[in-house]
Amino acid sequence: MFPFTRVKFRKNSTDYHLAVALKNIFGFYPKNISLYKLAFRHKSMAQPESNGFRHSNERLEYLGDAVLGSCVADFLFKKFPYKEEGFLTEIRSRIVSRQNLNLLSRKLGIDVLVQTSRENQTSGTSILGDAFEAFIGALYLDKGYRFTYKIIVSKIIQNHIDLEELVEKEVNFKSKLIEWAQKGKHEIEFELVEESENNKKMKIYSVNLKIDNNVVASGKDFSIKKAEQSAAEKAWSKLISEPDQAN
């Protein structure tokens, strides 16, 4: 028999192998193994209950999506205390993107735990990423927010995400803003309003960003290009705080 926090599993049973897999991948044994079994069950494998409801990982996926986004936002907020909202939002979206979650599922070995009838059809779909989010939902229900946050940071972000490389890929807020403007037929103008020098005789450029002839943000830097990017980042932060405007 396999000792487990609240129950015992017969060695070589399905529950035993899943519990051992979670221990090997993430370093912990689950309390409620049924949550994780459900997390890895795709809807194509769901059996209908007497009331017609099919139990799959979709509800856990919904919960895990929210918990994962919250934990990643929490981590980035503390990791980058001086970065603008737009930067934090962009890096978070890269970490929790469906493409990245699919990749993480394979790197972690979650792909072999997923139960689906779509054999050999997971490539190019969201099944693995969905299962990853469902796992996070199960973990949250089983162990709570603090433990979930710890696993996401120590076992996933620090071990499997090159944050430096992710950040070095410049977030081009100017391009994002121009794309948004073209889509919504807005006029955008970057206006150089001042050139000054600091105490080391280095030039500092100040730029205003106008949308439809209204100044919405300003930026300063040692090059015009970076000053424009700074203004664009501030403007984008304002836009994403109003979802109807950013879409």
Phi, psi and omega in degrees: 000146182260116181292136182218156190315310184240339182225173176241140179251141175290132182303139182073008173283166179300316180297320179301310183296322179293317179298318179294320179298316179296322177296316181293322183279313189246351176084020178217155172261137180285155173274311183249093186296333182296329178297318183284326175299318179292322182300328183260012180259107178291154183299337179291345179253003183287135177261133181291138175275179181297331180272004178090350181284136179256123181275115176221187184273008187296318180292320177293326176298316178301313180293315182297325177302314181291317181293316179299313179300320180293315181295317179294318178298317177302312181298311182294324179301320180279327182289324183237077187293345184247010181270150180287163181302320182299319178297312182298319180295319181294315181294320177298317182296328178290321181292318186263012179298151181300322179298316181290322179293323175299316180295316179299321180301320179288318181297322182280338183095013179292331184303327182281349180267342185288132177259115179213148178276352182274070183298133177061023180238015181281337180295128178082004177246180182260009185303315182290318178296322177297318179295324177299313179296321178297322176300316179298320177298317178295317180299317179299315180292326184279321190239346180095171187293313185300316180294319179298315178301316181298317180294315181299317182285306189281326185260339184247297184297308185290331183266333190231001179235122177276090185296323179299313179297322180297320181285324183293336173289099189307130175279106185272085182293331179296315178296319179298320182291318179296319178298316178299316182296318180296320180296320182263005180058048175256155177261130179241137179218130172261122185242120175286117186252342182199142169238125181223177178233144175271188184289352176257016178063027177264136182288137175239130181254136177246130184233137171258141176252122179252135172241120184053042175072011176248131178288120182247343180196159177227155178217148177230141175192179182275359172221152181297319182301313181290328177294321177295319178297320179298315179295319180296321179297316179296319179294319180295323177299320178293320182293316183287345175283349175237087187310323181296332181280322185283336182283000000 
